[in-house]
Amino acid sequence: MKVRGIEGYKKMRHDELVEALSASIPEDDTLIPGVVKPHNKISFPSFRRLLEKAEESVQSRVEDLGDWVHSKIPKPINKKKRVLAQEKGWASIP
């Protein structure tokens, strides 16, 4: 509040404080002395690199998931094993 030149703000009611703050906003887009404007812009090249890293991470995890799913698929049983299982009286093998 001192930066904006508002005195007695500690004793003000809410509506008085809002009015005082609103009145202290500069008409033009100049900075208020002592207040630093946040830098929230991301440059396009750094944003692109961030997206590329995210894509690489997702791609890697999808490949890992694919490998895991592939490892859980049972191997096909050939005809010889099926015939042998039937001859021995074992449970039928698809």
Biopython code that builds the backbone (N, CA, C, O; Angstrom):
import numpy as np
from Bio.PDB.StructureBuilder import StructureBuilder

atoms = [
    (1, "MET", "N", (0.810, -1.179, 0.000)),
    (1, "MET", "CA", (0.000, 0.000, 0.000)),
    (1, "MET", "C", (0.865, 1.260, 0.000)),
    (1, "MET", "O", (0.500, 2.281, -0.583)),
    (2, "LYS", "N", (2.000, 1.170, 0.654)),
    (2, "LYS", "CA", (2.895, 2.324, 0.666)),
    (2, "LYS", "C", (3.394, 2.624, -0.738)),
    (2, "LYS", "O", (3.596, 3.783, -1.099)),
    (3, "VAL", "N", (3.593, 1.565, -1.533)),
    (3, "VAL", "CA", (4.085, 1.733, -2.894)),
    (3, "VAL", "C", (3.092, 2.538, -3.720)),
    (3, "VAL", "O", (3.490, 3.334, -4.571)),
    (4, "ARG", "N", (1.820, 2.338, -3.476)),
    (4, "ARG", "CA", (0.792, 3.053, -4.228)),
    (4, "ARG", "C", (0.440, 4.400, -3.593)),
    (4, "ARG", "O", (-0.376, 5.145, -4.135)),
    (5, "GLY", "N", (1.044, 4.711, -2.458)),
    (5, "GLY", "CA", (0.819, 6.005, -1.832)),
    (5, "GLY", "C", (-0.486, 6.089, -1.049)),
    (5, "GLY", "O", (-1.030, 7.179, -0.869)),
    (6, "ILE", "N", (-0.984, 4.971, -0.590)),
    (6, "ILE", "CA", (-2.229, 4.958, 0.179)),
    (6, "ILE", "C", (-1.873, 4.966, 1.657)),
    (6, "ILE", "O", (-1.207, 4.057, 2.153)),
    (7, "GLU", "N", (-2.323, 5.997, 2.352)),
    (7, "GLU", "CA", (-2.042, 6.102, 3.783)),
    (7, "GLU", "C", (-3.288, 5.721, 4.578)),
    (7, "GLU", "O", (-4.412, 5.944, 4.130)),
    (8, "GLY", "N", (-3.082, 5.153, 5.744)),
    (8, "GLY", "CA", (-4.186, 4.794, 6.625)),
    (8, "GLY", "C", (-4.937, 3.556, 6.175)),
    (8, "GLY", "O", (-6.084, 3.354, 6.576)),
    (9, "TYR", "N", (-4.324, 2.730, 5.360)),
    (9, "TYR", "CA", (-5.005, 1.547, 4.834)),
    (9, "TYR", "C", (-5.312, 0.514, 5.905)),
    (9, "TYR", "O", (-6.243, -0.277, 5.752)),
    (10, "LYS", "N", (-4.544, 0.511, 6.983)),
    (10, "LYS", "CA", (-4.785, -0.469, 8.051)),
    (10, "LYS", "C", (-6.118, -0.230, 8.753)),
    (10, "LYS", "O", (-6.715, -1.168, 9.282)),
    (11, "LYS", "N", (-6.586, 1.004, 8.764)),
    (11, "LYS", "CA", (-7.838, 1.336, 9.448)),
    (11, "LYS", "C", (-9.035, 1.359, 8.495)),
    (11, "LYS", "O", (-10.165, 1.561, 8.939)),
    (12, "MET", "N", (-8.809, 1.159, 7.204)),
    (12, "MET", "CA", (-9.900, 1.237, 6.222)),
    (12, "MET", "C", (-10.758, -0.020, 6.253)),
    (12, "MET", "O", (-10.280, -1.115, 6.551)),
    (13, "ARG", "N", (-12.031, 0.163, 5.938)),
    (13, "ARG", "CA", (-12.909, -0.984, 5.726)),
    (13, "ARG", "C", (-12.631, -1.527, 4.325)),
    (13, "ARG", "O", (-11.960, -0.895, 3.510)),
    (14, "HIS", "N", (-13.164, -2.709, 4.079)),
    (14, "HIS", "CA", (-12.885, -3.387, 2.808)),
    (14, "HIS", "C", (-13.281, -2.525, 1.611)),
    (14, "HIS", "O", (-12.483, -2.332, 0.695)),
    (15, "ASP", "N", (-14.500, -2.012, 1.615)),
    (15, "ASP", "CA", (-14.955, -1.229, 0.460)),
    (15, "ASP", "C", (-14.141, 0.053, 0.271)),
    (15, "ASP", "O", (-13.929, 0.493, -0.859)),
    (16, "GLU", "N", (-13.688, 0.649, 1.367)),
    (16, "GLU", "CA", (-12.849, 1.845, 1.267)),
    (16, "GLU", "C", (-11.485, 1.489, 0.671)),
    (16, "GLU", "O", (-10.939, 2.231, -0.145)),
    (17, "LEU", "N", (-10.951, 0.349, 1.089)),
    (17, "LEU", "CA", (-9.656, -0.099, 0.586)),
    (17, "LEU", "C", (-9.734, -0.414, -0.908)),
    (17, "LEU", "O", (-8.837, -0.051, -1.670)),
    (18, "VAL", "N", (-10.800, -1.084, -1.321)),
    (18, "VAL", "CA", (-10.972, -1.399, -2.747)),
    (18, "VAL", "C", (-11.052, -0.117, -3.561)),
    (18, "VAL", "O", (-10.443, -0.014, -4.626)),
    (19, "GLU", "N", (-11.796, 0.851, -3.067)),
    (19, "GLU", "CA", (-11.923, 2.129, -3.767)),
    (19, "GLU", "C", (-10.582, 2.852, -3.858)),
    (19, "GLU", "O", (-10.243, 3.411, -4.902)),
    (20, "ALA", "N", (-9.818, 2.841, -2.760)),
    (20, "ALA", "CA", (-8.510, 3.501, -2.761)),
    (20, "ALA", "C", (-7.541, 2.807, -3.708)),
    (20, "ALA", "O", (-6.771, 3.463, -4.410)),
    (21, "LEU", "N", (-7.580, 1.478, -3.728)),
    (21, "LEU", "CA", (-6.699, 0.728, -4.636)),
    (21, "LEU", "C", (-7.087, 0.982, -6.083)),
    (21, "LEU", "O", (-6.220, 1.159, -6.938)),
    (22, "SER", "N", (-8.376, 1.002, -6.358)),
    (22, "SER", "CA", (-8.845, 1.251, -7.727)),
    (22, "SER", "C", (-8.429, 2.638, -8.194)),
    (22, "SER", "O", (-8.057, 2.819, -9.354)),
    (23, "ALA", "N", (-8.488, 3.605, -7.311)),
    (23, "ALA", "CA", (-8.121, 4.971, -7.671)),
    (23, "ALA", "C", (-6.621, 5.120, -7.880)),
    (23, "ALA", "O", (-6.182, 6.040, -8.571)),
    (24, "SER", "N", (-5.824, 4.220, -7.289)),
    (24, "SER", "CA", (-4.373, 4.363, -7.399)),
    (24, "SER", "C", (-3.783, 3.655, -8.613)),
    (24, "SER", "O", (-2.572, 3.702, -8.827)),
    (25, "ILE", "N", (-4.632, 2.995, -9.418)),
    (25, "ILE", "CA", (-4.142, 2.322, -10.622)),
    (25, "ILE", "C", (-3.845, 3.383, -11.670)),
    (25, "ILE", "O", (-4.712, 4.204, -11.970)),
    (26, "PRO", "N", (-2.632, 3.387, -12.239)),
    (26, "PRO", "CA", (-2.286, 4.399, -13.239)),
    (26, "PRO", "C", (-3.139, 4.246, -14.495)),
    (26, "PRO", "O", (-3.484, 3.132, -14.888)),
    (27, "GLU", "N", (-3.473, 5.367, -15.117)),
    (27, "GLU", "CA", (-4.284, 5.361, -16.337)),
    (27, "GLU", "C", (-3.524, 4.725, -17.495)),
    (27, "GLU", "O", (-4.067, 3.897, -18.226)),
    (28, "ASP", "N", (-2.262, 5.122, -17.654)),
    (28, "ASP", "CA", (-1.465, 4.516, -18.714)),
    (28, "ASP", "C", (-0.880, 3.204, -18.178)),
    (28, "ASP", "O", (-1.060, 2.879, -17.005)),
    (29, "ASP", "N", (-0.206, 2.479, -19.005)),
    (29, "ASP", "CA", (0.301, 1.165, -18.615)),
    (29, "ASP", "C", (1.691, 1.240, -17.992)),
    (29, "ASP", "O", (2.517, 0.357, -18.223)),
    (30, "THR", "N", (1.959, 2.277, -17.209)),
    (30, "THR", "CA", (3.265, 2.414, -16.582)),
    (30, "THR", "C", (3.329, 1.533, -15.348)),
    (30, "THR", "O", (2.311, 1.214, -14.734)),
    (31, "LEU", "N", (4.522, 1.156, -15.008)),
    (31, "LEU", "CA", (4.713, 0.328, -13.823)),
    (31, "LEU", "C", (4.665, 1.182, -12.573)),
    (31, "LEU", "O", (5.043, 2.353, -12.582)),
    (32, "ILE", "N", (4.201, 0.584, -11.517)),
    (32, "ILE", "CA", (4.196, 1.250, -10.224)),
    (32, "ILE", "C", (5.588, 1.093, -9.632)),
    (32, "ILE", "O", (6.120, -0.017, -9.630)),
    (33, "PRO", "N", (6.194, 2.152, -9.134)),
    (33, "PRO", "CA", (7.557, 2.045, -8.585)),
    (33, "PRO", "C", (7.631, 0.987, -7.481)),
    (33, "PRO", "O", (6.788, 0.951, -6.584)),
    (34, "GLY", "N", (8.635, 0.143, -7.560)),
    (34, "GLY", "CA", (8.850, -0.882, -6.543)),
    (34, "GLY", "C", (8.094, -2.171, -6.787)),
    (34, "GLY", "O", (8.296, -3.144, -6.061)),
    (35, "VAL", "N", (7.218, -2.207, -7.800)),
    (35, "VAL", "CA", (6.455, -3.414, -8.107)),
    (35, "VAL", "C", (7.007, -4.012, -9.383)),
    (35, "VAL", "O", (7.114, -3.332, -10.404)),
    (36, "VAL", "N", (7.353, -5.275, -9.323)),
    (36, "VAL", "CA", (7.912, -5.957, -10.479)),
    (36, "VAL", "C", (6.795, -6.753, -11.151)),
    (36, "VAL", "O", (6.101, -7.536, -10.503)),
    (37, "LYS", "N", (6.634, -6.547, -12.431)),
    (37, "LYS", "CA", (5.632, -7.282, -13.190)),
    (37, "LYS", "C", (6.120, -8.715, -13.372)),
    (37, "LYS", "O", (7.281, -8.925, -13.722)),
    (38, "PRO", "N", (5.256, -9.704, -13.142)),
    (38, "PRO", "CA", (5.699, -11.088, -13.304)),
    (38, "PRO", "C", (5.976, -11.398, -14.764)),
    (38, "PRO", "O", (5.284, -10.915, -15.660)),
    (39, "HIS", "N", (6.989, -12.202, -14.984)),
    (39, "HIS", "CA", (7.346, -12.616, -16.340)),
    (39, "HIS", "C", (6.758, -14.003, -16.551)),
    (39, "HIS", "O", (7.358, -15.003, -16.155)),
    (40, "ASN", "N", (5.601, -14.065, -17.168)),
    (40, "ASN", "CA", (4.962, -15.358, -17.341)),
    (40, "ASN", "C", (4.910, -15.798, -18.802)),
    (40, "ASN", "O", (4.182, -16.732, -19.139)),
    (41, "LYS", "N", (5.657, -15.149, -19.652)),
    (41, "LYS", "CA", (5.710, -15.560, -21.044)),
    (41, "LYS", "C", (6.728, -16.675, -21.199)),
    (41, "LYS", "O", (7.797, -16.648, -20.588)),
    (42, "ILE", "N", (6.391, -17.638, -22.011)),
    (42, "ILE", "CA", (7.328, -18.704, -22.344)),
    (42, "ILE", "C", (7.705, -18.486, -23.798)),
    (42, "ILE", "O", (6.837, -18.375, -24.664)),
    (43, "SER", "N", (8.986, -18.428, -24.057)),
    (43, "SER", "CA", (9.403, -18.231, -25.443)),
    (43, "SER", "C", (9.022, -19.455, -26.257)),
    (43, "SER", "O", (9.013, -20.571, -25.738)),
    (44, "PHE", "N", (8.710, -19.256, -27.514)),
    (44, "PHE", "CA", (8.247, -20.338, -28.367)),
    (44, "PHE", "C", (9.241, -21.494, -28.460)),
    (44, "PHE", "O", (8.823, -22.648, -28.360)),
    (45, "PRO", "N", (10.539, -21.238, -28.646)),
    (45, "PRO", "CA", (11.480, -22.370, -28.711)),
    (45, "PRO", "C", (11.502, -23.197, -27.428)),
    (45, "PRO", "O", (11.573, -24.424, -27.496)),
    (46, "SER", "N", (11.442, -22.553, -26.256)),
    (46, "SER", "CA", (11.477, -23.332, -25.022)),
    (46, "SER", "C", (10.170, -24.085, -24.835)),
    (46, "SER", "O", (10.178, -25.189, -24.290)),
    (47, "PHE", "N", (9.046, -23.523, -25.268)),
    (47, "PHE", "CA", (7.766, -24.208, -25.187)),
    (47, "PHE", "C", (7.757, -25.424, -26.110)),
    (47, "PHE", "O", (7.249, -26.486, -25.751)),
    (48, "ARG", "N", (8.326, -25.255, -27.299)),
    (48, "ARG", "CA", (8.403, -26.375, -28.245)),
    (48, "ARG", "C", (9.248, -27.508, -27.657)),
    (48, "ARG", "O", (8.888, -28.680, -27.776)),
    (49, "ARG", "N", (10.374, -27.158, -27.022)),
    (49, "ARG", "CA", (11.232, -28.185, -26.423)),
    (49, "ARG", "C", (10.514, -28.887, -25.279)),
    (49, "ARG", "O", (10.656, -30.097, -25.100)),
    (50, "LEU", "N", (9.742, -28.125, -24.504)),
    (50, "LEU", "CA", (8.961, -28.713, -23.417)),
    (50, "LEU", "C", (7.957, -29.728, -23.963)),
    (50, "LEU", "O", (7.786, -30.807, -23.396)),
    (51, "LEU", "N", (7.299, -29.378, -25.062)),
    (51, "LEU", "CA", (6.356, -30.307, -25.685)),
    (51, "LEU", "C", (7.059, -31.542, -26.238)),
    (51, "LEU", "O", (6.538, -32.654, -26.144)),
    (52, "GLU", "N", (8.242, -31.344, -26.815)),
    (52, "GLU", "CA", (8.995, -32.479, -27.351)),
    (52, "GLU", "C", (9.382, -33.449, -26.237)),
    (52, "GLU", "O", (9.282, -34.663, -26.409)),
    (53, "LYS", "N", (9.826, -32.914, -25.089)),
    (53, "LYS", "CA", (10.180, -33.775, -23.961)),
    (53, "LYS", "C", (8.968, -34.548, -23.466)),
    (53, "LYS", "O", (9.070, -35.732, -23.148)),
    (54, "ALA", "N", (7.824, -33.883, -23.401)),
    (54, "ALA", "CA", (6.599, -34.550, -22.962)),
    (54, "ALA", "C", (6.228, -35.658, -23.937)),
    (54, "ALA", "O", (5.837, -36.750, -23.525)),
    (55, "GLU", "N", (6.350, -35.376, -25.234)),
    (55, "GLU", "CA", (6.027, -36.379, -26.242)),
    (55, "GLU", "C", (6.965, -37.584, -26.132)),
    (55, "GLU", "O", (6.515, -38.725, -26.239)),
    (56, "GLU", "N", (8.256, -37.344, -25.920)),
    (56, "GLU", "CA", (9.225, -38.429, -25.776)),
    (56, "GLU", "C", (8.889, -39.285, -24.559)),
    (56, "GLU", "O", (8.973, -40.512, -24.615)),
    (57, "SER", "N", (8.513, -38.645, -23.470)),
    (57, "SER", "CA", (8.172, -39.363, -22.248)),
    (57, "SER", "C", (6.939, -40.236, -22.457)),
    (57, "SER", "O", (6.916, -41.397, -22.050)),
    (58, "VAL", "N", (5.921, -39.675, -23.089)),
    (58, "VAL", "CA", (4.688, -40.428, -23.335)),
    (58, "VAL", "C", (4.977, -41.589, -24.281)),
    (58, "VAL", "O", (4.515, -42.706, -24.049)),
    (59, "GLN", "N", (5.734, -41.335, -25.343)),
    (59, "GLN", "CA", (6.059, -42.378, -26.306)),
    (59, "GLN", "C", (6.800, -43.529, -25.627)),
    (59, "GLN", "O", (6.512, -44.697, -25.887)),
    (60, "SER", "N", (7.747, -43.201, -24.765)),
    (60, "SER", "CA", (8.510, -44.220, -24.051)),
    (60, "SER", "C", (7.596, -45.070, -23.166)),
    (60, "SER", "O", (7.730, -46.293, -23.128)),
    (61, "ARG", "N", (6.681, -44.432, -22.466)),
    (61, "ARG", "CA", (5.766, -45.171, -21.587)),
    (61, "ARG", "C", (4.797, -46.038, -22.385)),
    (61, "ARG", "O", (4.451, -47.137, -21.950)),
    (62, "VAL", "N", (4.356, -45.558, -23.547)),
    (62, "VAL", "CA", (3.470, -46.357, -24.389)),
    (62, "VAL", "C", (4.217, -47.593, -24.897)),
    (62, "VAL", "O", (3.657, -48.689, -24.931)),
    (63, "GLU", "N", (5.459, -47.418, -25.285)),
    (63, "GLU", "CA", (6.252, -48.564, -25.740)),
    (63, "GLU", "C", (6.450, -49.570, -24.611)),
    (63, "GLU", "O", (6.346, -50.776, -24.833)),
    (64, "ASP", "N", (6.735, -49.085, -23.401)),
    (64, "ASP", "CA", (6.886, -49.979, -22.248)),
    (64, "ASP", "C", (5.601, -50.751, -21.987)),
    (64, "ASP", "O", (5.639, -51.947, -21.699)),
    (65, "LEU", "N", (4.464, -50.070, -22.087)),
    (65, "LEU", "CA", (3.179, -50.721, -21.881)),
    (65, "LEU", "C", (2.948, -51.777, -22.953)),
    (65, "LEU", "O", (2.478, -52.875, -22.657)),
    (66, "GLY", "N", (3.278, -51.444, -24.197)),
    (66, "GLY", "CA", (3.132, -52.405, -25.290)),
    (66, "GLY", "C", (3.986, -53.644, -25.058)),
    (66, "GLY", "O", (3.530, -54.764, -25.288)),
    (67, "ASP", "N", (5.216, -53.450, -24.606)),
    (67, "ASP", "CA", (6.091, -54.593, -24.305)),
    (67, "ASP", "C", (5.507, -55.451, -23.190)),
    (67, "ASP", "O", (5.556, -56.680, -23.253)),
    (68, "TRP", "N", (4.951, -54.794, -22.160)),
    (68, "TRP", "CA", (4.375, -55.533, -21.044)),
    (68, "TRP", "C", (3.168, -56.349, -21.500)),
    (68, "TRP", "O", (3.032, -57.519, -21.143)),
    (69, "VAL", "N", (2.285, -55.721, -22.298)),
    (69, "VAL", "CA", (1.101, -56.431, -22.789)),
    (69, "VAL", "C", (1.530, -57.600, -23.660)),
    (69, "VAL", "O", (0.970, -58.691, -23.556)),
    (70, "HIS", "N", (2.516, -57.380, -24.514)),
    (70, "HIS", "CA", (2.994, -58.448, -25.395)),
    (70, "HIS", "C", (3.554, -59.619, -24.579)),
    (70, "HIS", "O", (3.397, -60.778, -24.962)),
    (71, "SER", "N", (4.203, -59.312, -23.463)),
    (71, "SER", "CA", (4.770, -60.384, -22.640)),
    (71, "SER", "C", (3.686, -61.212, -21.940)),
    (71, "SER", "O", (3.959, -62.334, -21.512)),
    (72, "LYS", "N", (2.470, -60.685, -21.816)),
    (72, "LYS", "CA", (1.388, -61.400, -21.148)),
    (72, "LYS", "C", (0.555, -62.253, -22.098)),
    (72, "LYS", "O", (-0.261, -63.054, -21.641)),
    (73, "ILE", "N", (0.741, -62.103, -23.399)),
    (73, "ILE", "CA", (-0.012, -62.899, -24.377)),
    (73, "ILE", "C", (0.615, -64.289, -24.443)),
    (73, "ILE", "O", (1.817, -64.418, -24.675)),
    (74, "PRO", "N", (-0.200, -65.334, -24.237)),
    (74, "PRO", "CA", (0.370, -66.689, -24.266)),
    (74, "PRO", "C", (0.858, -67.060, -25.663)),
    (74, "PRO", "O", (0.313, -66.619, -26.674)),
    (75, "LYS", "N", (1.878, -67.865, -25.684)),
    (75, "LYS", "CA", (2.451, -68.323, -26.949)),
    (75, "LYS", "C", (1.492, -69.327, -27.593)),
    (75, "LYS", "O", (0.852, -70.107, -26.887)),
    (76, "PRO", "N", (1.387, -69.316, -28.907)),
    (76, "PRO", "CA", (0.498, -70.282, -29.573)),
    (76, "PRO", "C", (1.038, -71.707, -29.421)),
    (76, "PRO", "O", (2.248, -71.932, -29.402)),
    (77, "ILE", "N", (0.117, -72.651, -29.312)),
    (77, "ILE", "CA", (0.508, -74.056, -29.165)),
    (77, "ILE", "C", (0.409, -74.705, -30.539)),
    (77, "ILE", "O", (-0.600, -74.583, -31.234)),
    (78, "ASN", "N", (1.473, -75.393, -30.910)),
    (78, "ASN", "CA", (1.472, -76.004, -32.234)),
    (78, "ASN", "C", (0.661, -77.313, -32.236)),
    (78, "ASN", "O", (0.298, -77.830, -31.179)),
    (79, "LYS", "N", (0.389, -77.827, -33.419)),
    (79, "LYS", "CA", (-0.478, -78.984, -33.592)),
    (79, "LYS", "C", (0.086, -80.229, -32.902)),
    (79, "LYS", "O", (-0.682, -81.024, -32.363)),
    (80, "LYS", "N", (1.394, -80.413, -32.906)),
    (80, "LYS", "CA", (2.006, -81.595, -32.291)),
    (80, "LYS", "C", (1.710, -81.638, -30.799)),
    (80, "LYS", "O", (1.391, -82.696, -30.257)),
    (81, "LYS", "N", (1.815, -80.499, -30.138)),
    (81, "LYS", "CA", (1.554, -80.459, -28.702)),
    (81, "LYS", "C", (0.077, -80.730, -28.404)),
    (81, "LYS", "O", (-0.250, -81.361, -27.399)),
    (82, "ARG", "N", (-0.811, -80.253, -29.277)),
    (82, "ARG", "CA", (-2.234, -80.477, -29.081)),
    (82, "ARG", "C", (-2.554, -81.967, -29.219)),
    (82, "ARG", "O", (-3.309, -82.515, -28.415)),
    (83, "VAL", "N", (-1.986, -82.625, -30.231)),
    (83, "VAL", "CA", (-2.214, -84.057, -30.450)),
    (83, "VAL", "C", (-1.646, -84.847, -29.288)),
    (83, "VAL", "O", (-2.287, -85.781, -28.807)),
    (84, "LEU", "N", (-0.455, -84.489, -28.828)),
    (84, "LEU", "CA", (0.166, -85.182, -27.707)),
    (84, "LEU", "C", (-0.693, -85.043, -26.455)),
    (84, "LEU", "O", (-0.861, -86.015, -25.717)),
    (85, "ALA", "N", (-1.233, -83.872, -26.203)),
    (85, "ALA", "CA", (-2.070, -83.643, -25.029)),
    (85, "ALA", "C", (-3.331, -84.495, -25.111)),
    (85, "ALA", "O", (-3.784, -85.018, -24.094)),
    (86, "GLN", "N", (-3.910, -84.644, -26.313)),
    (86, "GLN", "CA", (-5.115, -85.458, -26.463)),
    (86, "GLN", "C", (-4.801, -86.934, -26.250)),
    (86, "GLN", "O", (-5.592, -87.658, -25.645)),
    (87, "GLU", "N", (-3.649, -87.382, -26.748)),
    (87, "GLU", "CA", (-3.258, -88.782, -26.573)),
    (87, "GLU", "C", (-3.022, -89.116, -25.103)),
    (87, "GLU", "O", (-3.354, -90.214, -24.656)),
    (88, "LYS", "N", (-2.457, -88.186, -24.357)),
    (88, "LYS", "CA", (-2.159, -88.417, -22.951)),
    (88, "LYS", "C", (-3.399, -88.233, -22.069)),
    (88, "LYS", "O", (-3.390, -88.575, -20.886)),
    (89, "GLY", "N", (-4.469, -87.683, -22.668)),
    (89, "GLY", "CA", (-5.676, -87.469, -21.890)),
    (89, "GLY", "C", (-5.634, -86.207, -21.033)),
    (89, "GLY", "O", (-6.410, -86.053, -20.090)),
    (90, "TRP", "N", (-4.748, -85.344, -21.366)),
    (90, "TRP", "CA", (-4.675, -84.074, -20.633)),
    (90, "TRP", "C", (-5.853, -83.202, -21.042)),
    (90, "TRP", "O", (-6.572, -83.511, -21.993)),
    (91, "ALA", "N", (-6.036, -82.141, -20.333)),
    (91, "ALA", "CA", (-7.108, -81.202, -20.689)),
    (91, "ALA", "C", (-6.867, -80.710, -22.110)),
    (91, "ALA", "O", (-5.728, -80.568, -22.553)),
    (92, "SER", "N", (-7.944, -80.459, -22.798)),
    (92, "SER", "CA", (-7.785, -80.021, -24.193)),
    (92, "SER", "C", (-7.067, -78.687, -24.254)),
    (92, "SER", "O", (-7.313, -77.791, -23.446)),
    (93, "ILE", "N", (-6.200, -78.575, -25.201)),
    (93, "ILE", "CA", (-5.431, -77.328, -25.396)),
    (93, "ILE", "C", (-5.994, -76.670, -26.640)),
    (93, "ILE", "O", (-6.068, -77.309, -27.689)),
    (94, "PRO", "N", (-6.382, -75.442, -26.554)),
    (94, "PRO", "CA", (-6.967, -74.765, -27.720)),
    (94, "PRO", "C", (-5.994, -74.637, -28.865)),
    (94, "PRO", "O", (-6.342, -74.091, -29.912)),
]
sb = StructureBuilder()
sb.init_structure("model")
sb.init_model(0)
sb.init_chain("A")
sb.init_seg("    ")
for serial, (resi, resn, name, xyz) in enumerate(atoms, 1):
    if name == "N":
        sb.init_residue(resn, " ", resi, " ")
    sb.init_atom(name, np.array(xyz, "f"), 0.0, 1.0, " ", f" {name:<3s}", serial, name[0])
structure = sb.get_structure()
